[in-house]
Amino acid sequence: MGRPALPGEVQRLFWSRIRDGEILDDAARLVGVSKSVALRWFREAGGVMPDAAPLVAISTVRLSFAEREEISCRSAAGEGVRAIARVLGRSPSTIRTLGEPPPATASRAKRRTPDPIPTHSASHAALATDPALS
């Protein structure tokens, strides 16, 4: 499993230091990573600075922790789903009240819950009223 990846911004700062002429050890120290991490980045990139595209893929499917906090705060302040989506640059369908299932899911789950099966004694009136038979 390993350690979690460092933010892409740290890698970009490292590569900008390298581009500015810093040596690997100094660039690593200035951005706050170990020499071995910097050496691995350098080796994985073949010694060539990667494209300006994000080095670590940003998930557009899942909401980040910061986005979840933003949604929670704005929702508590009474902002609507569309307004929050506009601020975050997300689709309104991605934004929903956190901690609550969407209404359609809740009603579907309710419909699927089977009715309790009646006991044998409850289905026969004679069995239900005669205490000697229970």
N, CA, C and O atoms as CSV, one atom per row, in Angstrom:
chain,resi,resn,atom,element,x,y,z
A,1,MET,N,N,0.834,-1.184,0.000
A,1,MET,CA,C,0.000,0.000,0.000
A,1,MET,C,C,0.875,1.242,0.000
A,1,MET,O,O,0.729,2.082,-0.888
A,2,GLY,N,N,1.772,1.391,0.954
A,2,GLY,CA,C,2.709,2.515,0.938
A,2,GLY,C,C,2.136,3.785,1.521
A,2,GLY,O,O,1.007,3.833,2.010
A,3,ARG,N,N,2.961,4.810,1.448
A,3,ARG,CA,C,2.572,6.118,1.965
A,3,ARG,C,C,1.669,6.834,0.967
A,3,ARG,O,O,1.728,6.556,-0.231
A,4,PRO,N,N,0.837,7.750,1.446
A,4,PRO,CA,C,0.019,8.525,0.509
A,4,PRO,C,C,0.907,9.442,-0.333
A,4,PRO,O,O,1.947,9.912,0.128
A,5,ALA,N,N,0.488,9.684,-1.549
A,5,ALA,CA,C,1.254,10.532,-2.464
A,5,ALA,C,C,1.275,11.973,-1.964
A,5,ALA,O,O,0.316,12.457,-1.363
A,6,LEU,N,N,2.378,12.633,-2.226
A,6,LEU,CA,C,2.471,14.054,-1.896
A,6,LEU,C,C,1.628,14.846,-2.887
A,6,LEU,O,O,1.404,14.384,-4.006
A,7,PRO,N,N,1.163,16.014,-2.505
A,7,PRO,CA,C,0.356,16.821,-3.426
A,7,PRO,C,C,1.140,17.158,-4.696
A,7,PRO,O,O,2.355,17.351,-4.660
A,8,GLY,N,N,0.425,17.223,-5.809
A,8,GLY,CA,C,1.047,17.559,-7.085
A,8,GLY,C,C,1.743,18.905,-7.052
A,8,GLY,O,O,2.712,19.127,-7.778
A,9,GLU,N,N,1.254,19.803,-6.212
A,9,GLU,CA,C,1.856,21.134,-6.121
A,9,GLU,C,C,3.292,21.052,-5.617
A,9,GLU,O,O,4.141,21.831,-6.049
A,10,VAL,N,N,3.576,20.123,-4.713
A,10,VAL,CA,C,4.942,19.956,-4.198
A,10,VAL,C,C,5.863,19.511,-5.330
A,10,VAL,O,O,6.987,19.998,-5.453
A,11,GLN,N,N,5.377,18.578,-6.162
A,11,GLN,CA,C,6.180,18.124,-7.293
A,11,GLN,C,C,6.419,19.260,-8.287
A,11,GLN,O,O,7.518,19.405,-8.823
A,12,ARG,N,N,5.390,20.058,-8.526
A,12,ARG,CA,C,5.563,21.188,-9.456
A,12,ARG,C,C,6.590,22.181,-8.926
A,12,ARG,O,O,7.405,22.706,-9.684
A,13,LEU,N,N,6.548,22.437,-7.608
A,13,LEU,CA,C,7.541,23.334,-7.006
A,13,LEU,C,C,8.947,22.757,-7.147
A,13,LEU,O,O,9.897,23.483,-7.438
A,14,PHE,N,N,9.073,21.455,-6.941
A,14,PHE,CA,C,10.373,20.797,-7.094
A,14,PHE,C,C,10.899,20.986,-8.512
A,14,PHE,O,O,12.058,21.355,-8.702
A,15,TRP,N,N,10.047,20.734,-9.513
A,15,TRP,CA,C,10.492,20.841,-10.899
A,15,TRP,C,C,10.782,22.291,-11.284
A,15,TRP,O,O,11.657,22.548,-12.111
A,16,SER,N,N,10.061,23.228,-10.696
A,16,SER,CA,C,10.373,24.626,-11.015
A,16,SER,C,C,11.733,25.010,-10.435
A,16,SER,O,O,12.462,25.794,-11.044
A,17,ARG,N,N,12.086,24.468,-9.263
A,17,ARG,CA,C,13.406,24.704,-8.682
A,17,ARG,C,C,14.502,24.101,-9.569
A,17,ARG,O,O,15.543,24.718,-9.796
A,18,ILE,N,N,14.248,22.894,-10.061
A,18,ILE,CA,C,15.218,22.240,-10.951
A,18,ILE,C,C,15.384,23.077,-12.221
A,18,ILE,O,O,16.501,23.276,-12.698
A,19,ARG,N,N,14.272,23.562,-12.761
A,19,ARG,CA,C,14.314,24.383,-13.975
A,19,ARG,C,C,15.095,25.677,-13.729
A,19,ARG,O,O,15.777,26.177,-14.624
A,20,ASP,N,N,14.991,26.212,-12.512
A,20,ASP,CA,C,15.707,27.452,-12.178
A,20,ASP,C,C,17.198,27.224,-11.924
A,20,ASP,O,O,17.935,28.179,-11.684
A,21,GLY,N,N,17.650,25.961,-11.976
A,21,GLY,CA,C,19.073,25.685,-11.853
A,21,GLY,C,C,19.521,25.141,-10.512
A,21,GLY,O,O,20.718,24.947,-10.296
A,22,GLU,N,N,18.585,24.889,-9.602
A,22,GLU,CA,C,18.964,24.308,-8.306
A,22,GLU,C,C,19.430,22.868,-8.527
A,22,GLU,O,O,18.959,22.195,-9.443
A,23,ILE,N,N,20.354,22.401,-7.689
A,23,ILE,CA,C,20.729,20.994,-7.773
A,23,ILE,C,C,19.688,20.179,-7.020
A,23,ILE,O,O,18.927,20.717,-6.216
A,24,LEU,N,N,19.660,18.897,-7.282
A,24,LEU,CA,C,18.617,18.019,-6.767
A,24,LEU,C,C,18.492,18.106,-5.245
A,24,LEU,O,O,17.383,18.229,-4.726
A,25,ASP,N,N,19.609,18.044,-4.528
A,25,ASP,CA,C,19.559,18.079,-3.055
A,25,ASP,C,C,18.932,19.372,-2.533
A,25,ASP,O,O,18.103,19.343,-1.624
A,26,ASP,N,N,19.329,20.500,-3.110
A,26,ASP,CA,C,18.811,21.799,-2.664
A,26,ASP,C,C,17.326,21.951,-3.005
A,26,ASP,O,O,16.542,22.448,-2.197
A,27,ALA,N,N,16.953,21.518,-4.206
A,27,ALA,CA,C,15.546,21.613,-4.617
A,27,ALA,C,C,14.671,20.781,-3.691
A,27,ALA,O,O,13.585,21.211,-3.302
A,28,ALA,N,N,15.147,19.582,-3.338
A,28,ALA,CA,C,14.388,18.709,-2.435
A,28,ALA,C,C,14.219,19.362,-1.066
A,28,ALA,O,O,13.120,19.378,-0.511
A,29,ARG,N,N,15.302,19.894,-0.532
A,29,ARG,CA,C,15.260,20.520,0.783
A,29,ARG,C,C,14.332,21.738,0.783
A,29,ARG,O,O,13.583,21.945,1.738
A,30,LEU,N,N,14.378,22.543,-0.283
A,30,LEU,CA,C,13.572,23.766,-0.345
A,30,LEU,C,C,12.068,23.492,-0.433
A,30,LEU,O,O,11.268,24.291,0.054
A,31,VAL,N,N,11.674,22.372,-1.048
A,31,VAL,CA,C,10.240,22.064,-1.132
A,31,VAL,C,C,9.785,21.146,-0.005
A,31,VAL,O,O,8.592,20.874,0.132
A,32,GLY,N,N,10.743,20.662,0.816
A,32,GLY,CA,C,10.371,19.882,1.994
A,32,GLY,C,C,10.198,18.400,1.775
A,32,GLY,O,O,9.405,17.761,2.468
A,33,VAL,N,N,10.933,17.831,0.812
A,33,VAL,CA,C,10.891,16.384,0.614
A,33,VAL,C,C,12.298,15.827,0.810
A,33,VAL,O,O,13.290,16.553,0.743
A,34,SER,N,N,12.354,14.528,1.050
A,34,SER,CA,C,13.666,13.901,1.237
A,34,SER,C,C,14.393,13.787,-0.103
A,34,SER,O,O,13.789,13.870,-1.173
A,35,LYS,N,N,15.702,13.594,-0.007
A,35,LYS,CA,C,16.519,13.466,-1.205
A,35,LYS,C,C,16.094,12.226,-2.000
A,35,LYS,O,O,16.089,12.243,-3.231
A,36,SER,N,N,15.736,11.151,-1.287
A,36,SER,CA,C,15.342,9.920,-1.985
A,36,SER,C,C,14.043,10.112,-2.769
A,36,SER,O,O,13.896,9.559,-3.859
A,37,VAL,N,N,13.103,10.885,-2.232
A,37,VAL,CA,C,11.849,11.161,-2.952
A,37,VAL,C,C,12.147,11.986,-4.199
A,37,VAL,O,O,11.637,11.696,-5.281
A,38,ALA,N,N,12.974,13.012,-4.041
A,38,ALA,CA,C,13.335,13.850,-5.185
A,38,ALA,C,C,14.054,13.035,-6.254
A,38,ALA,O,O,13.808,13.206,-7.448
A,39,LEU,N,N,14.941,12.152,-5.815
A,39,LEU,CA,C,15.668,11.306,-6.758
A,39,LEU,C,C,14.710,10.372,-7.498
A,39,LEU,O,O,14.877,10.127,-8.693
A,40,ARG,N,N,13.713,9.855,-6.792
A,40,ARG,CA,C,12.726,8.982,-7.428
A,40,ARG,C,C,11.928,9.750,-8.475
A,40,ARG,O,O,11.713,9.245,-9.577
A,41,TRP,N,N,11.481,10.980,-8.143
A,41,TRP,CA,C,10.752,11.798,-9.112
A,41,TRP,C,C,11.616,12.052,-10.339
A,41,TRP,O,O,11.154,11.957,-11.476
A,42,PHE,N,N,12.863,12.373,-10.089
A,42,PHE,CA,C,13.796,12.675,-11.185
A,42,PHE,C,C,13.978,11.445,-12.065
A,42,PHE,O,O,13.941,11.538,-13.292
A,43,ARG,N,N,14.176,10.293,-11.429
A,43,ARG,CA,C,14.383,9.043,-12.160
A,43,ARG,C,C,13.128,8.640,-12.936
A,43,ARG,O,O,13.222,8.244,-14.098
A,44,GLU,N,N,11.945,8.739,-12.300
A,44,GLU,CA,C,10.697,8.353,-12.967
A,44,GLU,C,C,10.402,9.234,-14.175
A,44,GLU,O,O,9.799,8.777,-15.146
A,45,ALA,N,N,10.824,10.488,-14.120
A,45,ALA,CA,C,10.590,11.412,-15.233
A,45,ALA,C,C,11.709,11.336,-16.268
A,45,ALA,O,O,11.666,12.030,-17.283
A,46,GLY,N,N,12.709,10.494,-16.014
A,46,GLY,CA,C,13.817,10.382,-16.948
A,46,GLY,C,C,14.693,11.615,-16.957
A,46,GLY,O,O,15.386,11.878,-17.940
A,47,GLY,N,N,14.672,12.376,-15.872
A,47,GLY,CA,C,15.495,13.572,-15.780
A,47,GLY,C,C,14.932,14.759,-16.531
A,47,GLY,O,O,15.563,15.814,-16.604
A,48,VAL,N,N,13.739,14.587,-17.094
A,48,VAL,CA,C,13.112,15.650,-17.882
A,48,VAL,C,C,11.863,16.115,-17.153
A,48,VAL,O,O,11.059,15.299,-16.702
A,49,MET,N,N,11.703,17.420,-17.040
A,49,MET,CA,C,10.536,17.960,-16.351
A,49,MET,C,C,9.252,17.532,-17.066
A,49,MET,O,O,9.123,17.727,-18.275
A,50,PRO,N,N,8.298,16.949,-16.325
A,50,PRO,CA,C,7.033,16.532,-16.941
A,50,PRO,C,C,6.242,17.732,-17.470
A,50,PRO,O,O,6.559,18.885,-17.176
A,51,ASP,N,N,5.208,17.431,-18.255
A,51,ASP,CA,C,4.335,18.480,-18.787
A,51,ASP,C,C,3.724,19.287,-17.650
A,51,ASP,O,O,3.784,18.895,-16.485
A,52,ALA,N,N,3.137,20.413,-18.012
A,52,ALA,CA,C,2.508,21.281,-17.014
A,52,ALA,C,C,1.222,20.677,-16.466
A,52,ALA,O,O,0.661,21.191,-15.498
A,53,ALA,N,N,0.746,19.586,-17.079
A,53,ALA,CA,C,-0.468,18.928,-16.598
A,53,ALA,C,C,-0.235,18.431,-15.176
A,53,ALA,O,O,0.910,18.203,-14.784
A,54,PRO,N,N,-1.296,18.259,-14.403
A,54,PRO,CA,C,-1.118,17.787,-13.032
A,54,PRO,C,C,-0.355,16.465,-13.011
A,54,PRO,O,O,-0.641,15.561,-13.796
A,55,LEU,N,N,0.614,16.363,-12.112
A,55,LEU,CA,C,1.413,15.151,-12.013
A,55,LEU,C,C,0.638,14.034,-11.332
A,55,LEU,O,O,0.838,12.858,-11.639
A,56,VAL,N,N,-0.236,14.393,-10.421
A,56,VAL,CA,C,-1.084,13.422,-9.759
A,56,VAL,C,C,-2.496,13.682,-10.259
A,56,VAL,O,O,-3.006,14.798,-10.156
A,57,ALA,N,N,-3.122,12.649,-10.798
A,57,ALA,CA,C,-4.456,12.823,-11.375
A,57,ALA,C,C,-5.440,13.285,-10.301
A,57,ALA,O,O,-5.519,12.691,-9.225
A,58,ILE,N,N,-6.175,14.329,-10.593
A,58,ILE,CA,C,-7.187,14.839,-9.686
A,58,ILE,C,C,-8.496,14.149,-10.036
A,58,ILE,O,O,-8.942,14.193,-11.183
A,59,SER,N,N,-9.098,13.527,-9.066
A,59,SER,CA,C,-10.329,12.790,-9.303
A,59,SER,C,C,-11.480,13.761,-9.543
A,59,SER,O,O,-11.755,14.627,-8.713
A,60,THR,N,N,-12.136,13.613,-10.665
A,60,THR,CA,C,-13.314,14.428,-10.932
A,60,THR,C,C,-14.574,13.681,-10.533
A,60,THR,O,O,-15.674,14.234,-10.574
A,61,VAL,N,N,-14.410,12.425,-10.148
A,61,VAL,CA,C,-15.567,11.630,-9.757
A,61,VAL,C,C,-15.877,11.820,-8.279
A,61,VAL,O,O,-17.034,11.999,-7.896
A,62,ARG,N,N,-14.852,11.781,-7.466
A,62,ARG,CA,C,-15.053,11.887,-6.023
A,62,ARG,C,C,-14.791,13.296,-5.536
A,62,ARG,O,O,-13.926,14.003,-6.054
A,63,LEU,N,N,-15.544,13.685,-4.544
A,63,LEU,CA,C,-15.352,15.004,-3.939
A,63,LEU,C,C,-14.179,14.945,-2.971
A,63,LEU,O,O,-14.024,13.971,-2.234
A,64,SER,N,N,-13.360,15.978,-2.974
A,64,SER,CA,C,-12.250,16.051,-2.034
A,64,SER,C,C,-12.795,16.444,-0.660
A,64,SER,O,O,-13.948,16.855,-0.527
A,65,PHE,N,N,-11.941,16.309,0.355
A,65,PHE,CA,C,-12.348,16.683,1.706
A,65,PHE,C,C,-12.697,18.165,1.771
A,65,PHE,O,O,-13.675,18.556,2.409
A,66,ALA,N,N,-11.881,18.992,1.100
A,66,ALA,CA,C,-12.132,20.442,1.101
A,66,ALA,C,C,-13.476,20.755,0.440
A,66,ALA,O,O,-14.214,21.620,0.911
A,67,GLU,N,N,-13.792,20.051,-0.654
A,67,GLU,CA,C,-15.080,20.279,-1.325
A,67,GLU,C,C,-16.236,19.853,-0.428
A,67,GLU,O,O,-17.265,20.527,-0.378
A,68,ARG,N,N,-16.073,18.740,0.278
A,68,ARG,CA,C,-17.129,18.283,1.188
A,68,ARG,C,C,-17.370,19.295,2.306
A,68,ARG,O,O,-18.512,19.566,2.674
A,69,GLU,N,N,-16.288,19.847,2.837
A,69,GLU,CA,C,-16.429,20.870,3.880
A,69,GLU,C,C,-17.136,22.102,3.338
A,69,GLU,O,O,-18.011,22.672,3.991
A,70,GLU,N,N,-16.741,22.509,2.121
A,70,GLU,CA,C,-17.357,23.679,1.490
A,70,GLU,C,C,-18.852,23.455,1.295
A,70,GLU,O,O,-19.659,24.342,1.573
A,71,ILE,N,N,-19.217,22.275,0.819
A,71,ILE,CA,C,-20.629,21.940,0.609
A,71,ILE,C,C,-21.368,21.985,1.936
A,71,ILE,O,O,-22.461,22.543,2.026
A,72,SER,N,N,-20.771,21.397,2.960
A,72,SER,CA,C,-21.413,21.357,4.272
A,72,SER,C,C,-21.648,22.763,4.820
A,72,SER,O,O,-22.734,23.067,5.312
A,73,CYS,N,N,-20.633,23.614,4.733
A,73,CYS,CA,C,-20.754,24.989,5.256
A,73,CYS,C,C,-21.789,25.790,4.476
A,73,CYS,O,O,-22.631,26.473,5.060
A,74,ARG,N,N,-21.719,25.701,3.160
A,74,ARG,CA,C,-22.652,26.464,2.334
A,74,ARG,C,C,-24.085,25.942,2.478
A,74,ARG,O,O,-25.042,26.716,2.459
A,75,SER,N,N,-24.217,24.631,2.620
A,75,SER,CA,C,-25.545,24.049,2.812
A,75,SER,C,C,-26.131,24.503,4.149
A,75,SER,O,O,-27.317,24.820,4.231
A,76,ALA,N,N,-25.299,24.536,5.202
A,76,ALA,CA,C,-25.761,24.992,6.518
A,76,ALA,C,C,-26.136,26.466,6.481
A,76,ALA,O,O,-27.000,26.910,7.237
A,77,ALA,N,N,-25.478,27.236,5.587
A,77,ALA,CA,C,-25.779,28.664,5.458
A,77,ALA,C,C,-27.044,28.896,4.627
A,77,ALA,O,O,-27.506,30.029,4.492
A,78,GLY,N,N,-27.601,27.816,4.072
A,78,GLY,CA,C,-28.852,27.930,3.342
A,78,GLY,C,C,-28.709,28.112,1.840
A,78,GLY,O,O,-29.696,28.389,1.160
A,79,GLU,N,N,-27.499,27.961,1.308
A,79,GLU,CA,C,-27.328,28.094,-0.147
A,79,GLU,C,C,-27.917,26.884,-0.851
A,79,GLU,O,O,-27.938,25.780,-0.308
A,80,GLY,N,N,-28.388,27.104,-2.047
A,80,GLY,CA,C,-28.988,26.037,-2.824
A,80,GLY,C,C,-27.939,25.164,-3.503
A,80,GLY,O,O,-26.766,25.528,-3.595
A,81,VAL,N,N,-28.386,24.011,-3.972
A,81,VAL,CA,C,-27.506,23.048,-4.622
A,81,VAL,C,C,-26.855,23.650,-5.862
A,81,VAL,O,O,-25.654,23.483,-6.072
A,82,ARG,N,N,-27.628,24.342,-6.676
A,82,ARG,CA,C,-27.083,24.915,-7.913
A,82,ARG,C,C,-26.048,26.011,-7.640
A,82,ARG,O,O,-25.052,26.118,-8.355
A,83,ALA,N,N,-26.283,26.812,-6.617
A,83,ALA,CA,C,-25.325,27.870,-6.267
A,83,ALA,C,C,-24.012,27.266,-5.778
A,83,ALA,O,O,-22.934,27.739,-6.138
A,84,ILE,N,N,-24.103,26.225,-4.961
A,84,ILE,CA,C,-22.902,25.552,-4.464
A,84,ILE,C,C,-22.153,24.912,-5.625
A,84,ILE,O,O,-20.928,25.005,-5.704
A,85,ALA,N,N,-22.882,24.265,-6.521
A,85,ALA,CA,C,-22.261,23.618,-7.680
A,85,ALA,C,C,-21.535,24.638,-8.549
A,85,ALA,O,O,-20.448,24.366,-9.061
A,86,ARG,N,N,-22.133,25.801,-8.712
A,86,ARG,CA,C,-21.518,26.860,-9.523
A,86,ARG,C,C,-20.199,27.318,-8.906
A,86,ARG,O,O,-19.216,27.519,-9.619
A,87,VAL,N,N,-20.174,27.482,-7.588
A,87,VAL,CA,C,-18.967,27.932,-6.889
A,87,VAL,C,C,-17.850,26.894,-7.011
A,87,VAL,O,O,-16.689,27.247,-7.223
A,88,LEU,N,N,-18.207,25.604,-6.877
A,88,LEU,CA,C,-17.205,24.540,-6.913
A,88,LEU,C,C,-16.841,24.101,-8.329
A,88,LEU,O,O,-15.877,23.360,-8.524
A,89,GLY,N,N,-17.615,24.561,-9.318
A,89,GLY,CA,C,-17.352,24.138,-10.684
A,89,GLY,C,C,-17.726,22.682,-10.908
A,89,GLY,O,O,-17.089,21.986,-11.699
A,90,ARG,N,N,-18.745,22.228,-10.220
A,90,ARG,CA,C,-19.215,20.851,-10.314
A,90,ARG,C,C,-20.633,20.830,-10.852
A,90,ARG,O,O,-21.315,21.854,-10.893
A,91,SER,N,N,-21.062,19.659,-11.259
A,91,SER,CA,C,-22.436,19.477,-11.703
A,91,SER,C,C,-23.350,19.497,-10.475
A,91,SER,O,O,-22.972,18.994,-9.417
A,92,PRO,N,N,-24.543,20.071,-10.606
A,92,PRO,CA,C,-25.464,20.068,-9.460
A,92,PRO,C,C,-25.805,18.658,-8.977
A,92,PRO,O,O,-26.102,18.453,-7.800
A,93,SER,N,N,-25.759,17.683,-9.899
A,93,SER,CA,C,-26.066,16.308,-9.474
A,93,SER,C,C,-24.979,15.738,-8.572
A,93,SER,O,O,-25.219,14.771,-7.850
A,94,THR,N,N,-23.788,16.326,-8.607
A,94,THR,CA,C,-22.700,15.877,-7.742
A,94,THR,C,C,-22.899,16.389,-6.325
A,94,THR,O,O,-22.477,15.751,-5.361
A,95,ILE,N,N,-23.538,17.536,-6.205
A,95,ILE,CA,C,-23.747,18.165,-4.899
A,95,ILE,C,C,-25.034,17.609,-4.309
A,95,ILE,O,O,-26.064,17.575,-4.982
A,96,ARG,N,N,-24.981,17.186,-3.085
A,96,ARG,CA,C,-26.180,16.731,-2.387
A,96,ARG,C,C,-25.949,16.934,-0.908
A,96,ARG,O,O,-24.827,17.208,-0.482
A,97,THR,N,N,-26.965,16.806,-0.149
A,97,THR,CA,C,-26.832,16.961,1.293
A,97,THR,C,C,-26.009,15.804,1.820
A,97,THR,O,O,-26.389,14.644,1.662
A,98,LEU,N,N,-24.885,16.113,2.445
A,98,LEU,CA,C,-24.011,15.058,2.949
A,98,LEU,C,C,-24.633,14.408,4.174
A,98,LEU,O,O,-25.244,15.077,5.008
A,99,GLY,N,N,-24.470,13.113,4.268
A,99,GLY,CA,C,-24.974,12.379,5.419
A,99,GLY,C,C,-26.395,11.874,5.254
A,99,GLY,O,O,-26.873,11.095,6.078
A,100,GLU,N,N,-27.071,12.301,4.211
A,100,GLU,CA,C,-28.431,11.821,3.959
A,100,GLU,C,C,-28.475,11.206,2.576
A,100,GLU,O,O,-27.926,11.773,1.631
A,101,PRO,N,N,-29.123,10.050,2.436
A,101,PRO,CA,C,-29.238,9.481,1.101
A,101,PRO,C,C,-30.196,10.315,0.263
A,101,PRO,O,O,-31.095,10.958,0.805
A,102,PRO,N,N,-30.014,10.309,-1.051
A,102,PRO,CA,C,-30.963,11.037,-1.898
A,102,PRO,C,C,-32.376,10.497,-1.693
A,102,PRO,O,O,-32.536,9.311,-1.404
A,103,PRO,N,N,-33.403,11.332,-1.834
A,103,PRO,CA,C,-34.777,10.895,-1.563
A,103,PRO,C,C,-35.195,9.672,-2.368
A,103,PRO,O,O,-35.904,8.811,-1.848
A,104,ALA,N,N,-34.773,9.579,-3.622
A,104,ALA,CA,C,-35.176,8.444,-4.452
A,104,ALA,C,C,-34.625,7.140,-3.874
A,104,ALA,O,O,-35.314,6.120,-3.883
A,105,THR,N,N,-33.409,7.167,-3.382
A,105,THR,CA,C,-32.796,5.968,-2.820
A,105,THR,C,C,-33.529,5.545,-1.557
A,105,THR,O,O,-33.772,4.355,-1.357
A,106,ALA,N,N,-33.883,6.485,-0.712
A,106,ALA,CA,C,-34.568,6.157,0.536
A,106,ALA,C,C,-35.934,5.535,0.269
A,106,ALA,O,O,-36.309,4.559,0.919
A,107,SER,N,N,-36.676,6.090,-0.681
A,107,SER,CA,C,-38.004,5.535,-0.958
A,107,SER,C,C,-37.896,4.171,-1.624
A,107,SER,O,O,-38.725,3.293,-1.383
A,108,ARG,N,N,-36.866,3.985,-2.469
A,108,ARG,CA,C,-36.668,2.682,-3.111
A,108,ARG,C,C,-36.342,1.623,-2.063
A,108,ARG,O,O,-36.837,0.498,-2.143
A,109,ALA,N,N,-35.520,1.972,-1.091
A,109,ALA,CA,C,-35.157,1.029,-0.033
A,109,ALA,C,C,-36.378,0.675,0.796
A,109,ALA,O,O,-36.531,-0.469,1.222
A,110,LYS,N,N,-37.247,1.649,1.027
A,110,LYS,CA,C,-38.456,1.401,1.791
A,110,LYS,C,C,-39.381,0.426,1.052
A,110,LYS,O,O,-39.976,-0.468,1.654
A,111,ARG,N,N,-39.484,0.622,-0.260
A,111,ARG,CA,C,-40.343,-0.261,-1.054
A,111,ARG,C,C,-39.825,-1.688,-1.061
A,111,ARG,O,O,-40.615,-2.631,-1.099
A,112,ARG,N,N,-38.509,-1.862,-1.026
A,112,ARG,CA,C,-37.927,-3.194,-1.101
A,112,ARG,C,C,-37.978,-3.943,0.219
A,112,ARG,O,O,-37.793,-5.160,0.230
A,113,THR,N,N,-38.220,-3.264,1.326
A,113,THR,CA,C,-38.268,-3.928,2.623
A,113,THR,C,C,-39.520,-4.803,2.670
A,113,THR,O,O,-40.638,-4.302,2.547
A,114,PRO,N,N,-39.332,-6.103,2.848
A,114,PRO,CA,C,-40.508,-6.986,2.849
A,114,PRO,C,C,-41.332,-6.818,4.121
A,114,PRO,O,O,-40.814,-6.442,5.173
A,115,ASP,N,N,-42.608,-7.102,4.001
A,115,ASP,CA,C,-43.478,-7.088,5.169
A,115,ASP,C,C,-43.120,-8.273,6.044
A,115,ASP,O,O,-42.719,-9.319,5.534
A,116,PRO,N,N,-43.258,-8.126,7.360
A,116,PRO,CA,C,-42.945,-9.266,8.231
A,116,PRO,C,C,-43.906,-10.424,7.975
A,116,PRO,O,O,-45.095,-10.211,7.740
A,117,ILE,N,N,-43.397,-11.623,8.019
A,117,ILE,CA,C,-44.228,-12.813,7.793
A,117,ILE,C,C,-45.002,-13.079,9.078
A,117,ILE,O,O,-44.417,-13.145,10.159
A,118,PRO,N,N,-46.329,-13.233,8.958
A,118,PRO,CA,C,-47.111,-13.481,10.178
A,118,PRO,C,C,-46.780,-14.863,10.745
A,118,PRO,O,O,-46.505,-15.805,10.002
A,119,THR,N,N,-46.813,-14.964,12.073
A,119,THR,CA,C,-46.553,-16.253,12.716
A,119,THR,C,C,-47.728,-17.177,12.486
A,119,THR,O,O,-48.820,-16.734,12.131
A,120,HIS,N,N,-47.502,-18.450,12.687
A,120,HIS,CA,C,-48.546,-19.440,12.453
A,120,HIS,C,C,-49.741,-19.209,13.359
A,120,HIS,O,O,-50.887,-19.312,12.922
A,121,SER,N,N,-49.477,-18.895,14.626
A,121,SER,CA,C,-50.592,-18.713,15.566
A,121,SER,C,C,-51.384,-17.446,15.255
A,121,SER,O,O,-52.588,-17.401,15.506
A,122,ALA,N,N,-50.741,-16.433,14.722
A,122,ALA,CA,C,-51.452,-15.204,14.407
A,122,ALA,C,C,-52.345,-15.380,13.186
A,122,ALA,O,O,-53.338,-14.668,13.035
A,123,SER,N,N,-51.997,-16.329,12.306
A,123,SER,CA,C,-52.803,-16.509,11.100
A,123,SER,C,C,-54.051,-17.350,11.356
A,123,SER,O,O,-54.976,-17.335,10.544
A,124,HIS,N,N,-54.094,-18.074,12.457
A,124,HIS,CA,C,-55.280,-18.881,12.794
A,124,HIS,C,C,-55.906,-18.331,14.065
A,124,HIS,O,O,-55.260,-18.301,15.112
A,125,ALA,N,N,-57.131,-17.903,13.986
A,125,ALA,CA,C,-57.814,-17.270,15.121
A,125,ALA,C,C,-57.927,-18.207,16.313
A,125,ALA,O,O,-57.777,-17.762,17.451
A,126,ALA,N,N,-58.184,-19.476,16.091
A,126,ALA,CA,C,-58.349,-20.424,17.202
A,126,ALA,C,C,-57.027,-20.581,17.953
A,126,ALA,O,O,-57.024,-20.664,19.182
A,127,LEU,N,N,-55.933,-20.622,17.248
A,127,LEU,CA,C,-54.623,-20.782,17.896
A,127,LEU,C,C,-54.232,-19.523,18.672
A,127,LEU,O,O,-53.595,-19.591,19.724
A,128,ALA,N,N,-54.624,-18.394,18.133
A,128,ALA,CA,C,-54.239,-17.129,18.765
A,128,ALA,C,C,-55.012,-16.888,20.061
A,128,ALA,O,O,-54.486,-16.228,20.957
A,129,THR,N,N,-56.261,-17.404,20.198
A,129,THR,CA,C,-57.081,-17.127,21.375
A,129,THR,C,C,-56.993,-18.212,22.431
A,129,THR,O,O,-57.301,-17.936,23.591
A,130,ASP,N,N,-56.590,-19.430,22.095
A,130,ASP,CA,C,-56.556,-20.525,23.075
A,130,ASP,C,C,-55.204,-20.558,23.763
A,130,ASP,O,O,-54.209,-20.901,23.125
A,131,PRO,N,N,-55.131,-20.209,25.066
A,131,PRO,CA,C,-53.835,-20.190,25.765
A,131,PRO,C,C,-53.244,-21.586,25.959
A,131,PRO,O,O,-52.031,-21.713,26.128
A,132,ALA,N,N,-54.044,-22.608,25.939
A,132,ALA,CA,C,-53.532,-23.963,26.127
A,132,ALA,C,C,-52.716,-24.414,24.914
A,132,ALA,O,O,-51.814,-25.242,25.039
A,133,LEU,N,N,-53.037,-23.871,23.756
A,133,LEU,CA,C,-52.334,-24.293,22.540
A,133,LEU,C,C,-51.020,-23.533,22.335
A,133,LEU,O,O,-50.209,-23.952,21.510
A,134,SER,N,N,-50.786,-22.453,23.039
A,134,SER,CA,C,-49.550,-21.702,22.812
A,134,SER,C,C,-48.397,-22.192,23.625
A,134,SER,O,O,-47.298,-21.646,23.528
